[in-house]
């Protein structure tokens, strides 16, 4: 099932410094460097090492190459894999995030569209930044359909801050994706589409958020601020990203009663004000 490790992603304090170290000291082949992200090829494998300094992207991540993410999704019950959602179209195939029976997160990626696109497409190196994405082949860029999203938002009648990680967002997501007959946007992209509409003053005003942040201790507030770090000033960009998933897991690690992702989001939104 797992053919090989496709790429390892690491967050670093300085991309230029990481380039100097991994290329000049460890001797890895530099494939690409645009100052924000750098990609290296390992000496005896096709595996890539990708370094970045973006606080919104995972500090550490491993992507496994498989033959077909969609086939694994169809067999998920037999394989005892829990998918975070259906496979999402990527630049050269499909991707998905799953959990094994022990709770470990596995990020899966395939090259299924390469097999129909010919040798030219399969020879492309998936480390470039496409529109709206840092890592090509991991996060597809799907253009917004503003009228459809505004209509779905109005139908719900709940503010944007009320939506992340709720059944209401899933309803909006389903209704909105119905307007995409082919490649559908990811949840992160739909959230970004909403944010862009809100920043542009295109979303109707629906009053204050109905859900409130739970009561937590001052010590827990300080812990959450530490976990957020520089991301506290970019809190709107966190929902539906690996960075937010890491934050939720870390915040709940020592709690007797874990808090849902939505309530963690409400805490983050309150702390960031």
ZADO-1210 file (C-alpha; in nm, 4 decimals, padded with zeros to 6 digits):
<atoms>
<atom x="00.0000" y="00.0000" z="00.0000" code="UNK" pos="1"/>
<atom x="00.2641" y="00.2525" z="00.1077" code="UNK" pos="2"/>
<atom x="00.5143" y="00.2564" z="-00.1790" code="UNK" pos="3"/>
<atom x="00.7662" y="00.4984" z="-00.0340" code="UNK" pos="4"/>
<atom x="00.8052" y="00.8224" z="00.1545" code="UNK" pos="5"/>
<atom x="00.7324" y="01.0877" z="-00.1074" code="UNK" pos="6"/>
<atom x="00.8387" y="01.3931" z="00.0897" code="UNK" pos="7"/>
<atom x="00.9327" y="01.5074" z="00.4370" code="UNK" pos="8"/>
<atom x="00.8341" y="01.8591" z="00.5358" code="UNK" pos="9"/>
<atom x="01.0112" y="02.0521" z="00.8097" code="UNK" pos="10"/>
<atom x="00.9605" y="02.4025" z="00.9450" code="UNK" pos="11"/>
<atom x="01.2846" y="02.5944" z="01.0024" code="UNK" pos="12"/>
<atom x="01.3671" y="02.9319" z="01.1531" code="UNK" pos="13"/>
<atom x="01.5409" y="03.0502" z="00.8345" code="UNK" pos="14"/>
<atom x="01.5070" y="02.9073" z="00.4834" code="UNK" pos="15"/>
<atom x="01.8390" y="03.0609" z="00.3646" code="UNK" pos="16"/>
<atom x="02.0127" y="02.9155" z="00.6675" code="UNK" pos="17"/>
<atom x="01.8546" y="02.5754" z="00.6048" code="UNK" pos="18"/>
<atom x="01.9665" y="02.5868" z="00.2401" code="UNK" pos="19"/>
<atom x="02.3238" y="02.6545" z="00.3462" code="UNK" pos="20"/>
<atom x="02.3138" y="02.3673" z="00.5915" code="UNK" pos="21"/>
<atom x="02.1365" y="02.0937" z="00.3940" code="UNK" pos="22"/>
<atom x="02.3090" y="02.1753" z="00.0645" code="UNK" pos="23"/>
<atom x="02.6558" y="02.2858" z="00.1713" code="UNK" pos="24"/>
<atom x="02.7050" y="02.0821" z="00.4875" code="UNK" pos="25"/>
<atom x="02.4950" y="01.7673" z="00.4348" code="UNK" pos="26"/>
<atom x="02.5413" y="01.7652" z="00.0575" code="UNK" pos="27"/>
<atom x="02.1778" y="01.7329" z="-00.0546" code="UNK" pos="28"/>
<atom x="02.0859" y="01.8414" z="-00.4066" code="UNK" pos="29"/>
<atom x="01.8890" y="02.1649" z="-00.4060" code="UNK" pos="30"/>
<atom x="01.5928" y="02.1344" z="-00.6437" code="UNK" pos="31"/>
<atom x="01.4213" y="02.4657" z="-00.5825" code="UNK" pos="32"/>
<atom x="01.4486" y="02.7690" z="-00.3587" code="UNK" pos="33"/>
<atom x="01.2326" y="03.0807" z="-00.3761" code="UNK" pos="34"/>
<atom x="01.3223" y="03.2196" z="-00.0339" code="UNK" pos="35"/>
<atom x="01.0000" y="03.0924" z="00.1252" code="UNK" pos="36"/>
<atom x="01.0387" y="02.7223" z="00.0591" code="UNK" pos="37"/>
<atom x="01.3294" y="02.5043" z="-00.0496" code="UNK" pos="38"/>
<atom x="01.3237" y="02.1516" z="-00.1851" code="UNK" pos="39"/>
<atom x="01.6086" y="01.8992" z="-00.1765" code="UNK" pos="40"/>
<atom x="01.6490" y="01.5577" z="-00.3377" code="UNK" pos="41"/>
<atom x="01.7924" y="01.2797" z="-00.1240" code="UNK" pos="42"/>
<atom x="02.1020" y="01.1144" z="-00.2684" code="UNK" pos="43"/>
<atom x="01.9736" y="00.7581" z="-00.3096" code="UNK" pos="44"/>
<atom x="01.5971" y="00.7982" z="-00.3302" code="UNK" pos="45"/>
<atom x="01.3248" y="00.9984" z="-00.4987" code="UNK" pos="46"/>
<atom x="01.2163" y="01.1297" z="-00.1607" code="UNK" pos="47"/>
<atom x="01.2259" y="01.5064" z="-00.1229" code="UNK" pos="48"/>
<atom x="01.3053" y="01.7113" z="00.1840" code="UNK" pos="49"/>
<atom x="01.1101" y="02.0367" z="00.1876" code="UNK" pos="50"/>
<atom x="01.1854" y="02.3135" z="00.4362" code="UNK" pos="51"/>
<atom x="00.9774" y="02.6236" z="00.5007" code="UNK" pos="52"/>
<atom x="00.9372" y="02.8993" z="00.7589" code="UNK" pos="53"/>
<atom x="00.5581" y="02.9394" z="00.7372" code="UNK" pos="54"/>
<atom x="00.3874" y="02.9135" z="01.0822" code="UNK" pos="55"/>
<atom x="00.0623" y="02.8104" z="00.9127" code="UNK" pos="56"/>
<atom x="00.2144" y="02.4949" z="00.7666" code="UNK" pos="57"/>
<atom x="00.2987" y="02.1848" z="00.9699" code="UNK" pos="58"/>
<atom x="00.6205" y="02.1856" z="01.1669" code="UNK" pos="59"/>
<atom x="00.6729" y="01.8264" z="01.0597" code="UNK" pos="60"/>
<atom x="00.4887" y="01.6143" z="00.8036" code="UNK" pos="61"/>
<atom x="00.5520" y="01.2992" z="00.6054" code="UNK" pos="62"/>
<atom x="00.3676" y="01.2229" z="00.2817" code="UNK" pos="63"/>
<atom x="00.3512" y="00.8624" z="00.1624" code="UNK" pos="64"/>
<atom x="00.3159" y="00.7761" z="-00.2042" code="UNK" pos="65"/>
<atom x="00.0469" y="00.5173" z="-00.2839" code="UNK" pos="66"/>
<atom x="-00.0901" y="00.3741" z="-00.6077" code="UNK" pos="67"/>
<atom x="-00.4400" y="00.5163" z="-00.5659" code="UNK" pos="68"/>
<atom x="-00.5774" y="00.7269" z="-00.2812" code="UNK" pos="69"/>
<atom x="-00.9306" y="00.6820" z="-00.4176" code="UNK" pos="70"/>
<atom x="-00.8997" y="00.3025" z="-00.4125" code="UNK" pos="71"/>
<atom x="-00.7842" y="00.3111" z="-00.0515" code="UNK" pos="72"/>
<atom x="-01.0789" y="00.5337" z="00.0323" code="UNK" pos="73"/>
<atom x="-01.3177" y="00.2755" z="-00.1152" code="UNK" pos="74"/>
<atom x="-01.1481" y="00.0049" z="00.0966" code="UNK" pos="75"/>
<atom x="-01.1177" y="00.2159" z="00.4096" code="UNK" pos="76"/>
<atom x="-01.3406" y="-00.0088" z="00.6229" code="UNK" pos="77"/>
<atom x="-01.1395" y="-00.3215" z="00.5385" code="UNK" pos="78"/>
<atom x="-00.8100" y="-00.1374" z="00.5885" code="UNK" pos="79"/>
<atom x="-00.9346" y="00.0180" z="00.9151" code="UNK" pos="80"/>
<atom x="-00.8365" y="00.3660" z="00.7983" code="UNK" pos="81"/>
<atom x="-01.0300" y="00.6742" z="00.9048" code="UNK" pos="82"/>
<atom x="-01.0263" y="00.9395" z="00.6354" code="UNK" pos="83"/>
<atom x="-01.0605" y="01.3063" z="00.7346" code="UNK" pos="84"/>
<atom x="-01.2656" y="01.3446" z="00.4155" code="UNK" pos="85"/>
<atom x="-01.2933" y="01.2088" z="00.0624" code="UNK" pos="86"/>
<atom x="-00.9784" y="01.2223" z="-00.1527" code="UNK" pos="87"/>
<atom x="-00.9053" y="01.5692" z="-00.2898" code="UNK" pos="88"/>
<atom x="-00.7747" y="01.6325" z="-00.6397" code="UNK" pos="89"/>
<atom x="-00.4116" y="01.7482" z="-00.6417" code="UNK" pos="90"/>
<atom x="-00.1780" y="01.8625" z="-00.9185" code="UNK" pos="91"/>
<atom x="-00.0704" y="01.5128" z="-01.0281" code="UNK" pos="92"/>
<atom x="-00.3281" y="01.2902" z="-00.8616" code="UNK" pos="93"/>
<atom x="-00.5173" y="01.2792" z="-00.5317" code="UNK" pos="94"/>
<atom x="-00.4327" y="01.3273" z="-00.1663" code="UNK" pos="95"/>
<atom x="-00.5945" y="01.2513" z="00.1683" code="UNK" pos="96"/>
<atom x="-00.5237" y="01.2560" z="00.5379" code="UNK" pos="97"/>
<atom x="-00.6089" y="00.9400" z="00.7299" code="UNK" pos="98"/>
<atom x="-00.5653" y="00.7867" z="01.0744" code="UNK" pos="99"/>
<atom x="-00.4584" y="00.4294" z="01.1350" code="UNK" pos="100"/>
<atom x="-00.6219" y="00.2171" z="01.4109" code="UNK" pos="101"/>
<atom x="-00.3688" y="00.3541" z="01.6605" code="UNK" pos="102"/>
<atom x="-00.4539" y="00.7198" z="01.5959" code="UNK" pos="103"/>
<atom x="-00.1453" y="00.7999" z="01.3899" code="UNK" pos="104"/>
<atom x="-00.1951" y="01.0499" z="01.1077" code="UNK" pos="105"/>
<atom x="-00.0876" y="00.9325" z="00.7617" code="UNK" pos="106"/>
<atom x="-00.0790" y="01.1789" z="00.4737" code="UNK" pos="107"/>
<atom x="-00.1283" y="00.9987" z="00.1427" code="UNK" pos="108"/>
<atom x="-00.0509" y="01.1155" z="-00.2084" code="UNK" pos="109"/>
<atom x="-00.0700" y="00.9496" z="-00.5496" code="UNK" pos="110"/>
<atom x="00.0310" y="01.0290" z="-00.9071" code="UNK" pos="111"/>
<atom x="-00.2772" y="00.8784" z="-01.0671" code="UNK" pos="112"/>
<atom x="-00.3345" y="01.1565" z="-01.3208" code="UNK" pos="113"/>
<atom x="00.0265" y="01.1251" z="-01.4409" code="UNK" pos="114"/>
<atom x="-00.0580" y="00.7841" z="-01.5804" code="UNK" pos="115"/>
<atom x="-00.3128" y="00.9409" z="-01.8152" code="UNK" pos="116"/>
<atom x="-00.1264" y="01.2635" z="-01.8824" code="UNK" pos="117"/>
<atom x="00.1855" y="01.1088" z="-02.0348" code="UNK" pos="118"/>
<atom x="00.5542" y="01.1179" z="-01.9590" code="UNK" pos="119"/>
<atom x="00.5852" y="01.4952" z="-01.9739" code="UNK" pos="120"/>
<atom x="00.3494" y="01.5486" z="-01.6827" code="UNK" pos="121"/>
<atom x="00.5021" y="01.2691" z="-01.4777" code="UNK" pos="122"/>
<atom x="00.8449" y="01.4236" z="-01.5128" code="UNK" pos="123"/>
<atom x="00.7336" y="01.7464" z="-01.3444" code="UNK" pos="124"/>
<atom x="00.8786" y="01.8121" z="-01.0014" code="UNK" pos="125"/>
<atom x="00.6061" y="01.8685" z="-00.7445" code="UNK" pos="126"/>
<atom x="00.7701" y="02.1275" z="-00.5273" code="UNK" pos="127"/>
<atom x="00.6535" y="02.4537" z="-00.6832" code="UNK" pos="128"/>
<atom x="00.4148" y="02.7024" z="-00.5389" code="UNK" pos="129"/>
<atom x="00.0909" y="02.7132" z="-00.7311" code="UNK" pos="130"/>
<atom x="-00.1717" y="02.9792" z="-00.6754" code="UNK" pos="131"/>
<atom x="-00.2965" y="02.9489" z="-00.3207" code="UNK" pos="132"/>
<atom x="-00.0615" y="02.6636" z="-00.2351" code="UNK" pos="133"/>
<atom x="00.2891" y="02.6304" z="-00.0999" code="UNK" pos="134"/>
<atom x="00.3399" y="02.2722" z="-00.2100" code="UNK" pos="135"/>
<atom x="00.2163" y="02.1759" z="-00.5537" code="UNK" pos="136"/>
<atom x="00.0473" y="01.8381" z="-00.5533" code="UNK" pos="137"/>
<atom x="-00.0659" y="01.8729" z="-00.1943" code="UNK" pos="138"/>
<atom x="-00.3166" y="02.1547" z="-00.1926" code="UNK" pos="139"/>
<atom x="-00.5092" y="02.2263" z="-00.5148" code="UNK" pos="140"/>
<atom x="-00.6084" y="02.5803" z="-00.6068" code="UNK" pos="141"/>
<atom x="-00.9755" y="02.6070" z="-00.7039" code="UNK" pos="142"/>
<atom x="-01.1193" y="02.9485" z="-00.7994" code="UNK" pos="143"/>
<atom x="-01.4043" y="03.0895" z="-00.5925" code="UNK" pos="144"/>
<atom x="-01.7629" y="03.1046" z="-00.7156" code="UNK" pos="145"/>
<atom x="-01.8671" y="03.4087" z="-00.5209" code="UNK" pos="146"/>
<atom x="-02.2391" y="03.4222" z="-00.5926" code="UNK" pos="147"/>
<atom x="-02.2840" y="03.0565" z="-00.4984" code="UNK" pos="148"/>
<atom x="-02.0876" y="03.0957" z="-00.1748" code="UNK" pos="149"/>
<atom x="-02.2718" y="03.4112" z="-00.0717" code="UNK" pos="150"/>
<atom x="-02.6044" y="03.2374" z="-00.1333" code="UNK" pos="151"/>
<atom x="-02.4981" y="02.9339" z="00.0734" code="UNK" pos="152"/>
<atom x="-02.3765" y="03.1636" z="00.3513" code="UNK" pos="153"/>
<atom x="-02.6996" y="03.3650" z="00.3593" code="UNK" pos="154"/>
<atom x="-02.9040" y="03.0464" z="00.3724" code="UNK" pos="155"/>
<atom x="-02.7247" y="02.9337" z="00.6896" code="UNK" pos="156"/>
<atom x="-02.7731" y="03.2645" z="00.8669" code="UNK" pos="157"/>
<atom x="-02.4648" y="03.2208" z="01.0872" code="UNK" pos="158"/>
<atom x="-02.1553" y="03.4382" z="01.1020" code="UNK" pos="159"/>
<atom x="-01.8255" y="03.3163" z="00.9588" code="UNK" pos="160"/>
<atom x="-01.6719" y="03.2842" z="01.3071" code="UNK" pos="161"/>
<atom x="-01.9559" y="03.0479" z="01.4009" code="UNK" pos="162"/>
<atom x="-01.8764" y="02.8054" z="01.1215" code="UNK" pos="163"/>
<atom x="-01.5359" y="02.6299" z="01.1492" code="UNK" pos="164"/>
<atom x="-01.5610" y="02.2643" z="01.2529" code="UNK" pos="165"/>
<atom x="-01.9397" y="02.2571" z="01.2859" code="UNK" pos="166"/>
<atom x="-02.2226" y="02.0783" z="01.1031" code="UNK" pos="167"/>
<atom x="-02.3205" y="02.4235" z="00.9715" code="UNK" pos="168"/>
<atom x="-01.9906" y="02.4531" z="00.7878" code="UNK" pos="169"/>
<atom x="-02.0347" y="02.1029" z="00.6477" code="UNK" pos="170"/>
<atom x="-02.3761" y="02.2057" z="00.5147" code="UNK" pos="171"/>
<atom x="-02.2279" y="02.5164" z="00.3549" code="UNK" pos="172"/>
<atom x="-01.9388" y="02.3118" z="00.2165" code="UNK" pos="173"/>
<atom x="-02.1723" y="02.0536" z="00.0633" code="UNK" pos="174"/>
<atom x="-02.4025" y="02.3140" z="-00.0906" code="UNK" pos="175"/>
<atom x="-02.1117" y="02.5147" z="-00.2274" code="UNK" pos="176"/>
<atom x="-01.9268" y="02.2140" z="-00.3700" code="UNK" pos="177"/>
<atom x="-02.2399" y="02.1168" z="-00.5611" code="UNK" pos="178"/>
<atom x="-02.1529" y="02.4058" z="-00.7953" code="UNK" pos="179"/>
<atom x="-01.8236" y="02.2355" z="-00.8885" code="UNK" pos="180"/>
<atom x="-01.8929" y="01.9431" z="-01.1251" code="UNK" pos="181"/>
<atom x="-01.5262" y="01.8413" z="-01.1480" code="UNK" pos="182"/>
<atom x="-01.2463" y="01.9360" z="-00.9059" code="UNK" pos="183"/>
<atom x="-01.4010" y="02.0518" z="-00.5802" code="UNK" pos="184"/>
<atom x="-01.2374" y="02.2938" z="-00.3358" code="UNK" pos="185"/>
<atom x="-01.0996" y="02.1694" z="-00.0070" code="UNK" pos="186"/>
<atom x="-01.2441" y="02.2869" z="00.3223" code="UNK" pos="187"/>
<atom x="-00.9427" y="02.5113" z="00.3681" code="UNK" pos="188"/>
<atom x="-01.0065" y="02.6702" z="00.0292" code="UNK" pos="189"/>
<atom x="-01.3765" y="02.7258" z="00.1044" code="UNK" pos="190"/>
<atom x="-01.2789" y="02.8926" z="00.4312" code="UNK" pos="191"/>
<atom x="-01.0300" y="03.1127" z="00.2453" code="UNK" pos="192"/>
<atom x="-01.2981" y="03.1990" z="-00.0121" code="UNK" pos="193"/>
<atom x="-01.5237" y="03.3081" z="00.2755" code="UNK" pos="194"/>
<atom x="-01.2474" y="03.5184" z="00.4304" code="UNK" pos="195"/>
<atom x="-01.1775" y="03.6944" z="00.1013" code="UNK" pos="196"/>
<atom x="-01.5453" y="03.7777" z="00.0616" code="UNK" pos="197"/>
<atom x="-01.5630" y="03.9083" z="00.4177" code="UNK" pos="198"/>
<atom x="-01.2520" y="04.1224" z="00.3759" code="UNK" pos="199"/>
<atom x="-01.3975" y="04.2611" z="00.0552" code="UNK" pos="200"/>
<atom x="-01.7207" y="04.3535" z="00.2321" code="UNK" pos="201"/>
<atom x="-01.9208" y="04.1112" z="00.0171" code="UNK" pos="202"/>
<atom x="-02.0703" y="03.8963" z="00.2925" code="UNK" pos="203"/>
<atom x="-02.3991" y="04.0100" z="00.4493" code="UNK" pos="204"/>
<atom x="-02.3756" y="04.1201" z="00.8128" code="UNK" pos="205"/>
<atom x="-02.5385" y="03.8614" z="01.0372" code="UNK" pos="206"/>
<atom x="-02.4625" y="04.0088" z="01.3783" code="UNK" pos="207"/>
<atom x="-02.2375" y="03.8552" z="01.6427" code="UNK" pos="208"/>
<atom x="-02.1243" y="03.4941" z="01.6602" code="UNK" pos="209"/>
<atom x="-02.3728" y="03.2762" z="01.8484" code="UNK" pos="210"/>
<atom x="-02.1207" y="03.0327" z="01.9941" code="UNK" pos="211"/>
<atom x="-01.9058" y="03.1506" z="02.2830" code="UNK" pos="212"/>
<atom x="-01.5573" y="03.0513" z="02.3894" code="UNK" pos="213"/>
<atom x="-01.5531" y="02.8123" z="02.6878" code="UNK" pos="214"/>
<atom x="-01.4204" y="02.9213" z="03.0239" code="UNK" pos="215"/>
<atom x="-01.0595" y="02.8158" z="03.0777" code="UNK" pos="216"/>
<atom x="-00.8005" y="02.9059" z="03.3387" code="UNK" pos="217"/>
<atom x="-00.5445" y="03.1825" z="03.3011" code="UNK" pos="218"/>
<atom x="-00.2778" y="02.9132" z="03.2843" code="UNK" pos="219"/>
<atom x="-00.4556" y="02.7478" z="02.9911" code="UNK" pos="220"/>
<atom x="-00.4920" y="03.0843" z="02.8170" code="UNK" pos="221"/>
<atom x="-00.1178" y="03.1393" z="02.8512" code="UNK" pos="222"/>
<atom x="-00.0553" y="02.7891" z="02.7155" code="UNK" pos="223"/>
<atom x="-00.2764" y="02.8560" z="02.4131" code="UNK" pos="224"/>
<atom x="-00.1008" y="03.1869" z="02.3459" code="UNK" pos="225"/>
<atom x="00.2340" y="03.0072" z="02.3555" code="UNK" pos="226"/>
<atom x="00.1077" y="02.7426" z="02.1146" code="UNK" pos="227"/>
<atom x="-00.0191" y="03.0102" z="01.8775" code="UNK" pos="228"/>
<atom x="00.3048" y="03.2072" z="01.8751" code="UNK" pos="229"/>
<atom x="00.3211" y="03.4415" z="01.5766" code="UNK" pos="230"/>
<atom x="00.0061" y="03.2809" z="01.4335" code="UNK" pos="231"/>
<atom x="-00.2061" y="03.4712" z="01.6863" code="UNK" pos="232"/>
<atom x="-00.1948" y="03.7675" z="01.4490" code="UNK" pos="233"/>
<atom x="-00.3122" y="03.5474" z="01.1599" code="UNK" pos="234"/>
<atom x="-00.5806" y="03.3537" z="01.3402" code="UNK" pos="235"/>
<atom x="-00.8273" y="03.3716" z="01.0496" code="UNK" pos="236"/>
<atom x="-00.5923" y="03.1609" z="00.8385" code="UNK" pos="237"/>
<atom x="-00.5759" y="02.8712" z="01.0847" code="UNK" pos="238"/>
<atom x="-00.8999" y="02.6731" z="01.0336" code="UNK" pos="239"/>
<atom x="-00.8713" y="02.3561" z="00.8242" code="UNK" pos="240"/>
<atom x="-00.4908" y="02.3607" z="00.8179" code="UNK" pos="241"/>
<atom x="-00.2477" y="02.1039" z="00.9600" code="UNK" pos="242"/>
<atom x="-00.1147" y="02.3825" z="01.1832" code="UNK" pos="243"/>
<atom x="-00.4541" y="02.4147" z="01.3551" code="UNK" pos="244"/>
<atom x="-00.4893" y="02.0378" z="01.3937" code="UNK" pos="245"/>
<atom x="-00.1517" y="02.0303" z="01.5670" code="UNK" pos="246"/>
<atom x="-00.2602" y="02.3142" z="01.7942" code="UNK" pos="247"/>
<atom x="-00.5844" y="02.1387" z="01.8948" code="UNK" pos="248"/>
<atom x="-00.4062" y="01.8110" z="01.9674" code="UNK" pos="249"/>
<atom x="-00.1343" y="01.9803" z="02.1706" code="UNK" pos="250"/>
<atom x="-00.3783" y="02.1950" z="02.3693" code="UNK" pos="251"/>
<atom x="-00.5929" y="01.8923" z="02.4540" code="UNK" pos="252"/>
<atom x="-00.3003" y="01.6643" z="02.5329" code="UNK" pos="253"/>
<atom x="-00.3092" y="01.7220" z="02.9081" code="UNK" pos="254"/>
<atom x="-00.6760" y="01.8055" z="02.9528" code="UNK" pos="255"/>
<atom x="-00.9041" y="01.5595" z="03.1339" code="UNK" pos="256"/>
<atom x="-01.1872" y="01.6582" z="02.8994" code="UNK" pos="257"/>
<atom x="-01.0728" y="01.7543" z="02.5476" code="UNK" pos="258"/>
<atom x="-01.2263" y="02.0590" z="02.3827" code="UNK" pos="259"/>
<atom x="-01.3723" y="02.0270" z="02.0347" code="UNK" pos="260"/>
<atom x="-01.1908" y="02.1922" z="01.7421" code="UNK" pos="261"/>
<atom x="-01.4735" y="02.4465" z="01.7104" code="UNK" pos="262"/>
<atom x="-01.4420" y="02.5563" z="02.0719" code="UNK" pos="263"/>
<atom x="-01.0644" y="02.5758" z="02.0414" code="UNK" pos="264"/>
<atom x="-01.1239" y="02.7984" z="01.7394" code="UNK" pos="265"/>
<atom x="-01.3570" y="03.0204" z="01.9453" code="UNK" pos="266"/>
<atom x="-01.0868" y="03.0434" z="02.2142" code="UNK" pos="267"/>
<atom x="-00.8291" y="03.1411" z="01.9514" code="UNK" pos="268"/>
<atom x="-01.0657" y="03.4002" z="01.8041" code="UNK" pos="269"/>
<atom x="-01.1254" y="03.5491" z="02.1493" code="UNK" pos="270"/>
<atom x="-00.7578" y="03.5584" z="02.2460" code="UNK" pos="271"/>
<atom x="-00.6637" y="03.7206" z="01.9159" code="UNK" pos="272"/>
<atom x="-00.8994" y="04.0166" z="01.9593" code="UNK" pos="273"/>
</atoms>
